[in-house]
């Protein structure tokens, strides 16, 4: 497990007003890590990921059997920050029956006819399961805030669309998440914090590598032109919605091995701390099992 001082580098405490630019996007988050050096830190991160994957598989089995809690992972980031890769590598050892992934892109006509939380509400994980949102209802205080013309498609009642409008949306999100937590859903929110420089390199890789061309969209470049606006939107959203019941973690994303190790560690330790257990059978149930064993052995 990662030391607490390292985790504290990423967690946004409730009421804390952060600035995105104050968060390092690289791997060397603490003096100890810098002292280790990049190659050693990378090997340690790979070992940590492997250890967590093994523990996560067991923790997920217990979560599924216990059937009291569900876990909702929310991944938000700029394009090319590594959301898909994080899901692939962190969840590689998890039983598919106990995990579900939903990617939220441009809303459909049906989704636009409901409130902005609706399309995510109907995709929430059941008790005993891990649900992953690749983007989420936070898009409605991020991309929609950067492009307010998108609000016209939502056909909302007349009213001003200023500061109080966005504050009301943050309030709705906080109330929604508190409701979920009160009913047994553990929420982990990760902002994968990639630098503008690293995003450029990853875009260029997608353009020059034929096997990655499909990942690139011309809109990626046009959205990149709004980088500063997006950083402001993320900063406002994180400051307004990092709560005791649903905290945000700002994860460095310039080095994929570091991103995956940190996310896996936080996820694994969170599920482990739920103390989910396999059900204890009653005396009557134990007697029935014993009888079944006798029957099978006598065949």
BELQUI-V238103 format. One record per helix or strand of 2 or more residues. SS is the DSSP state (2 for helix, 1 for strand). FROM is the first residue (numbers start at 0). LEN is the number of residues. If there is no record, write none. Layout:
SS&FROM&LEN ; SS&FROM&LEN
//
This chain:
2&3&7 ; 1&10&2 ; 2&19&3 ; 2&30&6 ; 2&37&29 ; 1&69&8 ; 2&82&8 ; 2&95&3 ; 1&98&5 ; 2&108&4 ; 2&117&4 ; 1&129&5 ; 2&136&5 ; 2&142&4 ; 2&147&7 ; 2&162&20 ; 1&184&9 ; 2&195&13 ; 2&209&6 ; 2&217&7 ; 2&226&15 ; 1&247&5 ; 2&255&17 ; 2&282&15
//
